[in-house]
Amino acid sequence: MALSDYYLCDLCGCKTFYDPEGAYEESFVGDMVVLCVDCAKTHEIKIEPKPTEVRNED
Ligand SMILES: [Zn+2]
C-alpha cells in the first residue's frame, strides 16, 4: 500500500492508519489531529473552543 493511502501523524509525519484515497476527507469530520504511537507517548491532543470573535461595543 502506498504511503499516500495512510493518514499521517500530524506531528512527525509517519503513517498512522489506513485511509484509502483520503476517505476521511469525504466523511463528516470537521477537523482531526492524529498522533502516531510514538508521538502519543510524549504529546497530547487538547480540544479547545475557538476564540470568540472580537465584537464592537457601542
Ligand atoms: Zn508521530
N, CA, C, O and the ligand as a Tripos MOL2 file, in Angstrom:
@<TRIPOS>MOLECULE
protein
  233   231    59     0     0
PROTEIN
NO_CHARGES

@<TRIPOS>ATOM
      1 N           0.8380   -1.1920    0.0000 N.3       1 MET1
      2 CA          0.0000    0.0000    0.0000 C.3       1 MET1
      3 C           0.8780    1.2490    0.0000 C.2       1 MET1
      4 O           1.8920    1.3110    0.6950 O.2       1 MET1
      5 N           0.4830    2.2090   -0.7660 N.am      2 ALA2
      6 CA          1.2850    3.4310   -0.8780 C.3       2 ALA2
      7 C           1.1780    4.2660    0.3860 C.2       2 ALA2
      8 O           0.1920    4.1940    1.1200 O.2       2 ALA2
      9 N           2.2040    5.0530    0.6210 N.am      3 LEU3
     10 CA          2.2160    5.9230    1.7940 C.3       3 LEU3
     11 C           1.0250    6.8780    1.7680 C.2       3 LEU3
     12 O           0.4940    7.2450    2.8160 O.2       3 LEU3
     13 N           0.6080    7.2770    0.5690 N.am      4 SER4
     14 CA         -0.4850    8.2270    0.4480 C.3       4 SER4
     15 C          -1.8260    7.6200    0.8500 C.2       4 SER4
     16 O          -2.8150    8.3380    0.9910 O.2       4 SER4
     17 N          -1.8620    6.2960    1.0360 N.am      5 ASP5
     18 CA         -3.0920    5.6510    1.4810 C.3       5 ASP5
     19 C          -3.2390    5.6790    2.9970 C.2       5 ASP5
     20 O          -4.2020    5.1440    3.5460 O.2       5 ASP5
     21 N          -2.2850    6.3020    3.6630 N.am      6 TYR6
     22 CA         -2.3330    6.3630    5.1200 C.3       6 TYR6
     23 C          -2.5200    7.7870    5.5920 C.2       6 TYR6
     24 O          -1.9870    8.7240    4.9970 O.2       6 TYR6
     25 N          -3.2810    7.9500    6.6700 N.am      7 TYR7
     26 CA         -3.3090    9.2430    7.3320 C.3       7 TYR7
     27 C          -2.0200    9.3500    8.1200 C.2       7 TYR7
     28 O          -1.6520    8.4270    8.8460 O.2       7 TYR7
     29 N          -1.3380   10.4630    7.9820 N.am      8 LEU8
     30 CA         -0.0260   10.6050    8.5950 C.3       8 LEU8
     31 C          -0.1130   11.3110    9.9350 C.2       8 LEU8
     32 O          -0.9800   12.1550   10.1590 O.2       8 LEU8
     33 N           0.7940   10.9510   10.8130 N.am      9 CYS9
     34 CA          0.8930   11.5940   12.1220 C.3       9 CYS9
     35 C           1.0400   13.1020   11.9150 C.2       9 CYS9
     36 O           1.8680   13.5480   11.1210 O.2       9 CYS9
     37 N           0.2360   13.8800   12.6300 N.am     10 ASP10
     38 CA          0.2750   15.3230   12.4430 C.3      10 ASP10
     39 C           1.5130   15.9640   13.0720 C.2      10 ASP10
     40 O           1.7650   17.1530   12.8810 O.2      10 ASP10
     41 N           2.2730   15.1810   13.8150 N.am     11 LEU11
     42 CA          3.4800   15.7380   14.4190 C.3      11 LEU11
     43 C           4.7230   15.3410   13.6430 C.2      11 LEU11
     44 O           5.5140   16.2040   13.2630 O.2      11 LEU11
     45 N           4.9070   14.0670   13.4060 N.am     12 CYS12
     46 CA          6.1630   13.6250   12.7820 C.3      12 CYS12
     47 C           5.9820   13.1610   11.3440 C.2      12 CYS12
     48 O           6.9670   13.0040   10.6230 O.2      12 CYS12
     49 N           4.7540   12.9410   10.9140 N.am     13 GLY13
     50 CA          4.5160   12.6000    9.5190 C.3      13 GLY13
     51 C           4.6100   11.1230    9.1850 C.2      13 GLY13
     52 O           4.5220   10.7570    8.0130 O.2      13 GLY13
     53 N           4.7890   10.2520   10.1890 N.am     14 CYS14
     54 CA          4.8100    8.8300    9.8770 C.3      14 CYS14
     55 C           3.3740    8.3130    9.7790 C.2      14 CYS14
     56 O           2.4490    8.9660   10.2610 O.2      14 CYS14
     57 N           3.1840    7.1680    9.1700 N.am     15 LYS15
     58 CA          1.8240    6.7060    8.9200 C.3      15 LYS15
     59 C           1.1450    6.2050   10.1920 C.2      15 LYS15
     60 O           1.7710    5.5890   11.0550 O.2      15 LYS15
     61 N          -0.1550    6.4900   10.2790 N.am     16 THR16
     62 CA         -0.8910    6.0980   11.4720 C.3      16 THR16
     63 C          -1.9590    5.0600   11.1580 C.2      16 THR16
     64 O          -1.9190    3.9580   11.7050 O.2      16 THR16
     65 N          -2.9110    5.3850   10.2910 N.am     17 PHE17
     66 CA         -3.9310    4.3960    9.9700 C.3      17 PHE17
     67 C          -4.2630    4.4470    8.4870 C.2      17 PHE17
     68 O          -4.0430    5.4490    7.8070 O.2      17 PHE17
     69 N          -4.7970    3.3410    8.0160 N.am     18 TYR18
     70 CA         -5.0940    3.2030    6.5990 C.3      18 TYR18
     71 C          -6.2630    4.1000    6.2150 C.2      18 TYR18
     72 O          -7.3370    4.0260    6.8130 O.2      18 TYR18
     73 N          -6.0510    4.9310    5.2300 N.am     19 ASP19
     74 CA         -7.0460    5.9110    4.8070 C.3      19 ASP19
     75 C          -7.0190    5.9550    3.2850 C.2      19 ASP19
     76 O          -6.4620    6.8800    2.6950 O.2      19 ASP19
     77 N          -7.6200    4.9560    2.6530 N.am     20 PRO20
     78 CA         -7.5110    4.8590    1.1930 C.3      20 PRO20
     79 C          -8.1050    6.0670    0.4980 C.2      20 PRO20
     80 O          -9.2520    6.4440    0.7370 O.2      20 PRO20
     81 N          -7.3000    6.6670   -0.3690 N.am     21 GLU21
     82 CA         -7.7470    7.7790   -1.2050 C.3      21 GLU21
     83 C          -8.3690    8.9200   -0.4100 C.2      21 GLU21
     84 O          -9.3270    9.5540   -0.8530 O.2      21 GLU21
     85 N          -7.8150    9.1680    0.7620 N.am     22 GLY22
     86 CA         -8.2880   10.2860    1.5760 C.3      22 GLY22
     87 C          -9.7510   10.1700    1.9600 C.2      22 GLY22
     88 O         -10.4770   11.1650    1.9630 O.2      22 GLY22
     89 N         -10.1900    8.9490    2.2880 N.am     23 ALA23
     90 CA        -11.6060    8.6960    2.5660 C.3      23 ALA23
     91 C         -12.1330    9.5700    3.7090 C.2      23 ALA23
     92 O         -13.2870    9.9980    3.6860 O.2      23 ALA23
     93 N         -11.2860    9.8320    4.7020 N.am     24 TYR24
     94 CA        -11.7730   10.6130    5.8460 C.3      24 TYR24
     95 C         -12.1740   12.0140    5.4260 C.2      24 TYR24
     96 O         -13.0800   12.6050    6.0150 O.2      24 TYR24
     97 N         -11.5050   12.5530    4.4090 N.am     25 GLU25
     98 CA        -11.8230   13.9060    3.9740 C.3      25 GLU25
     99 C         -13.2120   13.9850    3.3390 C.2      25 GLU25
    100 O         -13.7930   15.0650    3.2300 O.2      25 GLU25
    101 N         -13.7290   12.8490    2.9290 N.am     26 GLU26
    102 CA        -15.0670   12.8300    2.3430 C.3      26 GLU26
    103 C         -16.1210   12.4530    3.3750 C.2      26 GLU26
    104 O         -17.2970   12.3000    3.0450 O.2      26 GLU26
    105 N         -15.6990   12.3060    4.6140 N.am     27 SER27
    106 CA        -16.6360   11.9660    5.6770 C.3      27 SER27
    107 C         -17.1750   13.2580    6.2960 C.2      27 SER27
    108 O         -17.0810   14.3230    5.6850 O.2      27 SER27
    109 N         -17.7250   13.1720    7.4760 N.am     28 PHE28
    110 CA        -18.2990   14.3370    8.1470 C.3      28 PHE28
    111 C         -17.3550   14.9050    9.2040 C.2      28 PHE28
    112 O         -17.7820   15.6020   10.1240 O.2      28 PHE28
    113 N         -16.0720   14.5970    9.0590 N.am     29 VAL29
    114 CA        -15.0840   15.0930   10.0060 C.3      29 VAL29
    115 C         -14.8520   16.5820    9.7820 C.2      29 VAL29
    116 O         -14.5650   17.0080    8.6640 O.2      29 VAL29
    117 N         -14.9750   17.3730   10.8460 N.am     30 GLY30
    118 CA        -14.7370   18.8040   10.7290 C.3      30 GLY30
    119 C         -13.2670   19.1300   10.8810 C.2      30 GLY30
    120 O         -12.7340   20.0050   10.1990 O.2      30 GLY30
    121 N         -12.6290   18.4210   11.7740 N.am     31 ASP31
    122 CA        -11.2020   18.6070   11.9650 C.3      31 ASP31
    123 C         -10.6910   17.3760   12.7030 C.2      31 ASP31
    124 O         -11.4490   16.6950   13.3940 O.2      31 ASP31
    125 N          -9.4320   17.1050   12.5540 N.am     32 MET32
    126 CA         -8.8900   15.9040   13.1600 C.3      32 MET32
    127 C          -7.3910   16.0640   13.3540 C.2      32 MET32
    128 O          -6.6850   16.5950   12.4980 O.2      32 MET32
    129 N          -6.9320   15.5940   14.4900 N.am     33 VAL33
    130 CA         -5.4940   15.5540   14.7400 C.3      33 VAL33
    131 C          -5.1690   14.1340   15.1690 C.2      33 VAL33
    132 O          -5.8500   13.5630   16.0210 O.2      33 VAL33
    133 N          -4.1400   13.5730   14.5840 N.am     34 VAL34
    134 CA         -3.7650   12.2020   14.9000 C.3      34 VAL34
    135 C          -2.2930   12.1520   15.2730 C.2      34 VAL34
    136 O          -1.4430   12.7340   14.6000 O.2      34 VAL34
    137 N          -2.0100   11.4430   16.3590 N.am     35 LEU35
    138 CA         -0.6320   11.2070   16.7470 C.3      35 LEU35
    139 C          -0.3110    9.7360   16.5520 C.2      35 LEU35
    140 O          -1.1470    8.8730   16.8180 O.2      35 LEU35
    141 N           0.8850    9.4530   16.0950 N.am     36 CYS36
    142 CA          1.3080    8.0590   15.9870 C.3      36 CYS36
    143 C           1.5870    7.5260   17.3930 C.2      36 CYS36
    144 O           1.5730    8.2840   18.3630 O.2      36 CYS36
    145 N           1.8310    6.2580   17.4950 N.am     37 VAL37
    146 CA          2.0490    5.6260   18.7980 C.3      37 VAL37
    147 C           3.2100    6.2740   19.5390 C.2      37 VAL37
    148 O           3.1170    6.5340   20.7380 O.2      37 VAL37
    149 N           4.2920    6.5320   18.8360 N.am     38 ASP38
    150 CA          5.4640    7.1100   19.4970 C.3      38 ASP38
    151 C           5.2120    8.5340   19.9570 C.2      38 ASP38
    152 O           5.5850    8.8950   21.0740 O.2      38 ASP38
    153 N           4.5860    9.3520   19.1190 N.am     39 CYS39
    154 CA          4.3320   10.7420   19.4940 C.3      39 CYS39
    155 C           3.3210   10.8300   20.6300 C.2      39 CYS39
    156 O           3.3810   11.7570   21.4370 O.2      39 CYS39
    157 N           2.4000    9.8850   20.7050 N.am     40 ALA40
    158 CA          1.3950    9.9000   21.7640 C.3      40 ALA40
    159 C           2.0110    9.6240   23.1320 C.2      40 ALA40
    160 O           1.3890    9.8950   24.1600 O.2      40 ALA40
    161 N           3.2200    9.0900   23.1490 N.am     41 LYS41
    162 CA          3.8980    8.8440   24.4230 C.3      41 LYS41
    163 C           4.4040   10.1330   25.0340 C.2      41 LYS41
    164 O           4.5780   10.2230   26.2490 O.2      41 LYS41
    165 N           4.6400   11.1310   24.1990 N.am     42 THR42
    166 CA          5.2520   12.3640   24.6880 C.3      42 THR42
    167 C           4.3990   13.6010   24.4440 C.2      42 THR42
    168 O           4.7320   14.6840   24.9240 O.2      42 THR42
    169 N           3.3050   13.4540   23.7040 N.am     43 HIS43
    170 CA          2.4640   14.5980   23.4000 C.3      43 HIS43
    171 C           1.0100   14.2400   23.6410 C.2      43 HIS43
    172 O           0.6460   13.0640   23.6470 O.2      43 HIS43
    173 N           0.1700   15.2660   23.8430 N.am     44 GLU44
    174 CA         -1.2530   15.0280   23.9870 C.3      44 GLU44
    175 C          -2.0210   16.0100   23.1180 C.2      44 GLU44
    176 O          -1.5320   17.0860   22.7750 O.2      44 GLU44
    177 N          -3.2260   15.6110   22.7780 N.am     45 ILE45
    178 CA         -4.0990   16.4450   21.9610 C.3      45 ILE45
    179 C          -5.1150   17.1100   22.8800 C.2      45 ILE45
    180 O          -5.7290   16.4480   23.7170 O.2      45 ILE45
    181 N          -5.2870   18.4030   22.7260 N.am     46 LYS46
    182 CA         -6.2770   19.1270   23.5150 C.3      46 LYS46
    183 C          -7.3260   19.7130   22.5890 C.2      46 LYS46
    184 O          -7.0090   20.2350   21.5200 O.2      46 LYS46
    185 N          -8.5620   19.6210   23.0050 N.am     47 ILE47
    186 CA         -9.6510   20.2150   22.2370 C.3      47 ILE47
    187 C         -10.1340   21.4440   22.9920 C.2      47 ILE47
    188 O         -10.5340   21.3580   24.1530 O.2      47 ILE47
    189 N         -10.0930   22.5700   22.3290 N.am     48 GLU48
    190 CA        -10.4650   23.8200   22.9740 C.3      48 GLU48
    191 C         -11.4420   24.5840   22.1000 C.2      48 GLU48
    192 O         -11.4200   24.4550   20.8760 O.2      48 GLU48
    193 N         -12.3100   25.3890   22.7320 N.am     49 PRO49
    194 CA        -13.2080   26.2140   21.9240 C.3      49 PRO49
    195 C         -12.4140   27.2440   21.1500 C.2      49 PRO49
    196 O         -11.3760   27.7240   21.6040 O.2      49 PRO49
    197 N         -12.9160   27.5740   19.9840 N.am     50 LYS50
    198 CA        -12.2720   28.6150   19.2090 C.3      50 LYS50
    199 C         -12.4060   29.9440   19.9300 C.2      50 LYS50
    200 O         -13.3980   30.1830   20.6180 O.2      50 LYS50
    201 N         -11.4050   30.8150   19.7750 N.am     51 PRO51
    202 CA        -11.5440   32.1410   20.3820 C.3      51 PRO51
    203 C         -12.7420   32.8600   19.7880 C.2      51 PRO51
    204 O         -12.9780   32.8120   18.5810 O.2      51 PRO51
    205 N         -13.4940   33.5260   20.6530 N.am     52 THR52
    206 CA        -14.6710   34.2270   20.1580 C.3      52 THR52
    207 C         -14.2450   35.4550   19.3690 C.2      52 THR52
    208 O         -13.1990   36.0480   19.6320 O.2      52 THR52
    209 N         -15.0480   35.8160   18.4290 N.am     53 GLU53
    210 CA        -14.7450   36.9800   17.6130 C.3      53 GLU53
    211 C         -14.8350   38.2420   18.4630 C.2      53 GLU53
    212 O         -15.6820   38.3500   19.3510 O.2      53 GLU53
    213 N         -13.9610   39.1820   18.1810 N.am     54 VAL54
    214 CA        -13.9930   40.4520   18.8830 C.3      54 VAL54
    215 C         -15.2030   41.2490   18.3960 C.2      54 VAL54
    216 O         -15.3650   41.5020   17.2020 O.2      54 VAL54
    217 N         -16.0390   41.6320   19.3420 N.am     55 ARG55
    218 CA        -17.2490   42.3710   18.9580 C.3      55 ARG55
    219 C         -17.0940   43.8450   19.3090 C.2      55 ARG55
    220 O         -16.5240   44.1980   20.3420 O.2      55 ARG55
    221 N         -17.6080   44.6940   18.4340 N.am     56 ASN56
    222 CA        -17.5960   46.1320   18.6910 C.3      56 ASN56
    223 C         -18.6870   46.4680   19.6960 C.2      56 ASN56
    224 O         -19.8580   46.1480   19.4890 O.2      56 ASN56
    225 N         -18.2940   47.1160   20.7830 N.am     57 GLU57
    226 CA        -19.2950   47.5260   21.7610 C.3      57 GLU57
    227 C         -19.6550   48.9840   21.5130 C.2      57 GLU57
    228 O         -18.7780   49.8480   21.4700 O.2      57 GLU57
    229 N         -20.9200   49.2500   21.3530 N.am     58 ASP58
    230 CA        -21.3410   50.6440   21.1340 C.3      58 ASP58
    231 C         -22.3750   51.0970   22.1350 C.2      58 ASP58
    232 O         -22.8260   52.2410   22.0810 O.2      58 ASP58
    233 ZN          4.3420   10.8170   15.1570 Zn       59 ZN59
@<TRIPOS>BOND
     1     1     2 1
     2     2     3 1
     3     3     4 2
     4     3     5 am
     5     5     6 1
     6     6     7 1
     7     7     8 2
     8     7     9 am
     9     9    10 1
    10    10    11 1
    11    11    12 2
    12    11    13 am
    13    13    14 1
    14    14    15 1
    15    15    16 2
    16    15    17 am
    17    17    18 1
    18    18    19 1
    19    19    20 2
    20    19    21 am
    21    21    22 1
    22    22    23 1
    23    23    24 2
    24    23    25 am
    25    25    26 1
    26    26    27 1
    27    27    28 2
    28    27    29 am
    29    29    30 1
    30    30    31 1
    31    31    32 2
    32    31    33 am
    33    33    34 1
    34    34    35 1
    35    35    36 2
    36    35    37 am
    37    37    38 1
    38    38    39 1
    39    39    40 2
    40    39    41 am
    41    41    42 1
    42    42    43 1
    43    43    44 2
    44    43    45 am
    45    45    46 1
    46    46    47 1
    47    47    48 2
    48    47    49 am
    49    49    50 1
    50    50    51 1
    51    51    52 2
    52    51    53 am
    53    53    54 1
    54    54    55 1
    55    55    56 2
    56    55    57 am
    57    57    58 1
    58    58    59 1
    59    59    60 2
    60    59    61 am
    61    61    62 1
    62    62    63 1
    63    63    64 2
    64    63    65 am
    65    65    66 1
    66    66    67 1
    67    67    68 2
    68    67    69 am
    69    69    70 1
    70    70    71 1
    71    71    72 2
    72    71    73 am
    73    73    74 1
    74    74    75 1
    75    75    76 2
    76    75    77 am
    77    77    78 1
    78    78    79 1
    79    79    80 2
    80    79    81 am
    81    81    82 1
    82    82    83 1
    83    83    84 2
    84    83    85 am
    85    85    86 1
    86    86    87 1
    87    87    88 2
    88    87    89 am
    89    89    90 1
    90    90    91 1
    91    91    92 2
    92    91    93 am
    93    93    94 1
    94    94    95 1
    95    95    96 2
    96    95    97 am
    97    97    98 1
    98    98    99 1
    99    99   100 2
   100    99   101 am
   101   101   102 1
   102   102   103 1
   103   103   104 2
   104   103   105 am
   105   105   106 1
   106   106   107 1
   107   107   108 2
   108   107   109 am
   109   109   110 1
   110   110   111 1
   111   111   112 2
   112   111   113 am
   113   113   114 1
   114   114   115 1
   115   115   116 2
   116   115   117 am
   117   117   118 1
   118   118   119 1
   119   119   120 2
   120   119   121 am
   121   121   122 1
   122   122   123 1
   123   123   124 2
   124   123   125 am
   125   125   126 1
   126   126   127 1
   127   127   128 2
   128   127   129 am
   129   129   130 1
   130   130   131 1
   131   131   132 2
   132   131   133 am
   133   133   134 1
   134   134   135 1
   135   135   136 2
   136   135   137 am
   137   137   138 1
   138   138   139 1
   139   139   140 2
   140   139   141 am
   141   141   142 1
   142   142   143 1
   143   143   144 2
   144   143   145 am
   145   145   146 1
   146   146   147 1
   147   147   148 2
   148   147   149 am
   149   149   150 1
   150   150   151 1
   151   151   152 2
   152   151   153 am
   153   153   154 1
   154   154   155 1
   155   155   156 2
   156   155   157 am
   157   157   158 1
   158   158   159 1
   159   159   160 2
   160   159   161 am
   161   161   162 1
   162   162   163 1
   163   163   164 2
   164   163   165 am
   165   165   166 1
   166   166   167 1
   167   167   168 2
   168   167   169 am
   169   169   170 1
   170   170   171 1
   171   171   172 2
   172   171   173 am
   173   173   174 1
   174   174   175 1
   175   175   176 2
   176   175   177 am
   177   177   178 1
   178   178   179 1
   179   179   180 2
   180   179   181 am
   181   181   182 1
   182   182   183 1
   183   183   184 2
   184   183   185 am
   185   185   186 1
   186   186   187 1
   187   187   188 2
   188   187   189 am
   189   189   190 1
   190   190   191 1
   191   191   192 2
   192   191   193 am
   193   193   194 1
   194   194   195 1
   195   195   196 2
   196   195   197 am
   197   197   198 1
   198   198   199 1
   199   199   200 2
   200   199   201 am
   201   201   202 1
   202   202   203 1
   203   203   204 2
   204   203   205 am
   205   205   206 1
   206   206   207 1
   207   207   208 2
   208   207   209 am
   209   209   210 1
   210   210   211 1
   211   211   212 2
   212   211   213 am
   213   213   214 1
   214   214   215 1
   215   215   216 2
   216   215   217 am
   217   217   218 1
   218   218   219 1
   219   219   220 2
   220   219   221 am
   221   221   222 1
   222   222   223 1
   223   223   224 2
   224   223   225 am
   225   225   226 1
   226   226   227 1
   227   227   228 2
   228   227   229 am
   229   229   230 1
   230   230   231 1
   231   231   232 2
@<TRIPOS>SUBSTRUCTURE
     1 MET1         2 RESIDUE 1 A MET
     2 ALA2         6 RESIDUE 1 A ALA
     3 LEU3        10 RESIDUE 1 A LEU
     4 SER4        14 RESIDUE 1 A SER
     5 ASP5        18 RESIDUE 1 A ASP
     6 TYR6        22 RESIDUE 1 A TYR
     7 TYR7        26 RESIDUE 1 A TYR
     8 LEU8        30 RESIDUE 1 A LEU
     9 CYS9        34 RESIDUE 1 A CYS
    10 ASP10       38 RESIDUE 1 A ASP
    11 LEU11       42 RESIDUE 1 A LEU
    12 CYS12       46 RESIDUE 1 A CYS
    13 GLY13       50 RESIDUE 1 A GLY
    14 CYS14       54 RESIDUE 1 A CYS
    15 LYS15       58 RESIDUE 1 A LYS
    16 THR16       62 RESIDUE 1 A THR
    17 PHE17       66 RESIDUE 1 A PHE
    18 TYR18       70 RESIDUE 1 A TYR
    19 ASP19       74 RESIDUE 1 A ASP
    20 PRO20       78 RESIDUE 1 A PRO
    21 GLU21       82 RESIDUE 1 A GLU
    22 GLY22       86 RESIDUE 1 A GLY
    23 ALA23       90 RESIDUE 1 A ALA
    24 TYR24       94 RESIDUE 1 A TYR
    25 GLU25       98 RESIDUE 1 A GLU
    26 GLU26      102 RESIDUE 1 A GLU
    27 SER27      106 RESIDUE 1 A SER
    28 PHE28      110 RESIDUE 1 A PHE
    29 VAL29      114 RESIDUE 1 A VAL
    30 GLY30      118 RESIDUE 1 A GLY
    31 ASP31      122 RESIDUE 1 A ASP
    32 MET32      126 RESIDUE 1 A MET
    33 VAL33      130 RESIDUE 1 A VAL
    34 VAL34      134 RESIDUE 1 A VAL
    35 LEU35      138 RESIDUE 1 A LEU
    36 CYS36      142 RESIDUE 1 A CYS
    37 VAL37      146 RESIDUE 1 A VAL
    38 ASP38      150 RESIDUE 1 A ASP
    39 CYS39      154 RESIDUE 1 A CYS
    40 ALA40      158 RESIDUE 1 A ALA
    41 LYS41      162 RESIDUE 1 A LYS
    42 THR42      166 RESIDUE 1 A THR
    43 HIS43      170 RESIDUE 1 A HIS
    44 GLU44      174 RESIDUE 1 A GLU
    45 ILE45      178 RESIDUE 1 A ILE
    46 LYS46      182 RESIDUE 1 A LYS
    47 ILE47      186 RESIDUE 1 A ILE
    48 GLU48      190 RESIDUE 1 A GLU
    49 PRO49      194 RESIDUE 1 A PRO
    50 LYS50      198 RESIDUE 1 A LYS
    51 PRO51      202 RESIDUE 1 A PRO
    52 THR52      206 RESIDUE 1 A THR
    53 GLU53      210 RESIDUE 1 A GLU
    54 VAL54      214 RESIDUE 1 A VAL
    55 ARG55      218 RESIDUE 1 A ARG
    56 ASN56      222 RESIDUE 1 A ASN
    57 GLU57      226 RESIDUE 1 A GLU
    58 ASP58      230 RESIDUE 1 A ASP
    59 ZN59       233 GROUP 0 **** ****
